[in-house]
């Protein structure tokens, strides 16, 4: 095992969902800042970065969000919290941003890769993410996926549900990067799904189309915050070799 692998194994083993944090230990701002900056580097679908991260830092903000996390102990004792939101509603500006980045790199006649990038962000992304009130575009995407997929491997897509899944997968990857980063700094986290999403969005002034993937609380974990050994089904039930 290389030194990097051993270090990563140590971080993964250290990261546990801790539900009770030490009130006497603060989490330095730079720890959260580094973790958020690392989260931005997470893999995501088509580099669309359909996410936003909301750092709950002040005492006032923490007091307001605790009841919206249903007064979970992990929320009540947290020193910091970050709300990870999937932002499907940002697709137009993120596609435009990527398209602009492709065009910035063109000097003279665009090469094949640049032409493909312009088609990808200028045409394909709008086709995959645009919706209409009657769902006609969703049906068209499903129709194309079904019939094209009959003859060759094809990306299967459809309507809002497909778009939501893509956005939440990317956002969850960012949240995992955040939690591993926090673990590498010697602190603990707890991802929470038991929340009042409507009120959290209202508190953060998020639009209706935004969706909360999870809220991650941060602090110095305590022994009582670990509710038992880390139990996993046998690897043979989840790891398959083909």
N, C-alpha and C positions, 0 to 999 in steps of 0.2 A: 504494500500500500504506500503510495507516494505521500509526501508531507501535505500536499494540498488535499488529497483524498482523506487523509486522517483528520485534518482540521475540519473539513466539511462534515465528516461523520460525527465529530464531536459537537458541531453546531446543531446538526439534525437531531442528535440524541438529547441535547440540552433543551431544544425547543419543545416545550409541553404547554398545553392549555392550562394556565394557572388562573384560578378563579378568586384569589384573594391576595391583594398586594400589601406590602409593608408600608404603613402610613408614614414612617419616619425616613424613608428613602425616596428622594426625588429623582426624576429622570432628566438628565441634562438636555437642553434644547438641541444641542448639536447631534445627539444620538438620534433623535426623531428626524432632524433635517437630513442627516446622512441616509437614514433608512428610506425616506421619501424620495430622495434623489436617486437612490439605487432602484426604487420601485419603478421610476420612469424608464429605466433601462430594460424592463421586463419584456419578454417576447409578447407580441400581440398580433392579432389578425390584420394582415395587409399594411402594417404600420399605421393603421388608422387611429390608434391610441384613443379609443372611445371610452375614456375614463376620466374621473376627477377625484382627487384625494383631499379630504377636508380635515385639517388638523384641529382638533378640539383641545385648546391649550389653556385658556383662562379659567379661573375658578368659576366665574359666572356661567361660562358656556358649559363647563362640566356639570354644574348643578342642574342646568336646564335639560341636558341630554340624558342624565341618569334615569329619570322616570320613564323616558321614551325607550330605554333599554329594559323596561319592566323591572327596574330596581334590582337587576342581577348584581350579585356580590362583585363580580368582575368589573362592573361599571361603577358601583358605589365606591370601590377602593382604588380605582384607576388614577394614576397621576397624569396620564395623557390618553387621548383616544384619537383614532383616525377613522373617518367614515370613507369607505371605498364605494364609489358610485359608478355604475355602468351608464355611459352617456351616448346611447344610440342617437339621441337628438343632435349630436355634434358632427354627424357624418359629413354634412355639406362643407363645413369649414375645414375639417380635417382632410377631406379629399382635395379641396382647393389648396391647402397648405402643401400636401404631398406633390400635387401637380406643379405648383410653383417651384418646389425644390428640384424637380426633374428639369424644368425649363431653365433654372439657374445654371445648371451644369452643361447646357448646350452652347457650344462655340462653333458657329457655322452650321453645317448640315447635321441634323440629329442622326445618331447611329441607331442600329436596330434596337438596342436595349432602351434607349431614350424614347424612341417611337412607341415601344411597347408600354413604357411607363406612362406616357401621355394618354394612350388608349385606356390603360388600366384605371387611372384616376380620373380621366376626363369622361369616360364612357361606361366602363364596367361598374365602377363603384356607384355612380348614380343609378344604373339599372338595378343593382342589387339592393339598394337602400331606399329608393323612392317608393312611396306608398300613395294610394289614392283612396278616397272615401268609400268606394264601392269594392275595393279589393281586386280590381281587374289585373293590376300589375302582379299581384301575388299569384293569381291563377295563371298568368302568362309565364311567370318564372317556374311554377310547378309543371306546367305543360312542357316547357322546353327541357327541364330537368328529366322528366319522365321519358320523353321520346328520344332525346339525345342519349340518355343513359341506357336505352335498349341496345345500342349498337357499340358503345365504347364507355370506358370509365368517364364519369362526368360528375362535376360538383353539383350536389343536390341542394337546391335552395327553394325558398318559398316566400312566406310573408313575414309578419312582425315577429312571430315566434322564433323563426330562424335567426333573425337579426338580434333579438334579445339574447339568445344562447351564445352567439358569437361575442357580443359585448361583455356578457358576464364571464365567459371563459377567460377573456383577456384581463378583465379586472381582477379576477381571482388569482391569476398568475402574479399580478402586481402585488396583491395582498400577501401572497406567500413569500415573495421577495422581501417585502417589508418585515414580516415576522422572522425570517431567517436572519435578516440584518440586525434586528433588535436582539436576537439570541446571540449573535456574534459579539455584541457589546456587553453581554452578561446580564441583560434584563429579560423579562418575560412578557408574554402576550396571551390574550384570549380572544379568539374570533367569535363574535356574537351574531346570531341570526334572529334571536328572539327579540324583535324590536317592533315599535310602532312606526312602520315606514312612512306612512302619511304624515305624521307629526314631525318625524326627523327631516323629511324633505321640506316641510313648511319652515322648520327652524333654520335650515340652511338656505332657504329661498331657492330651492331647486325646482325646475319645471316639471310638469306632470310626466313627461317622457323619460326623465331620469329615473333610475332604479337603484336602490341600495343593494350592493352585493353582500357586504358585511360591515360590521363595525369592529375594529380591533382595539382592545384596551391594552395599555402598557403600564408596567411598573416593575418593582422588584418583588418577585413572587415569594410566597411563604409556603411552609410545609403543608399547612392545612388547605392551601389553594390547589394542591394536587389531590384529586379525589380517589386515586388508586393507581395501580400499576398500569403501564401502557399495554393494553391487551389488543392483539391483532389475530385475525384468523390465520391459519397456517398459510405460508407462502404458496403452497401447491394449489390452494383454492383461488388464488388471484393472479399468480404469475404463470403464464403459459408460453411454451416455446413451440414455434411452428416451423 
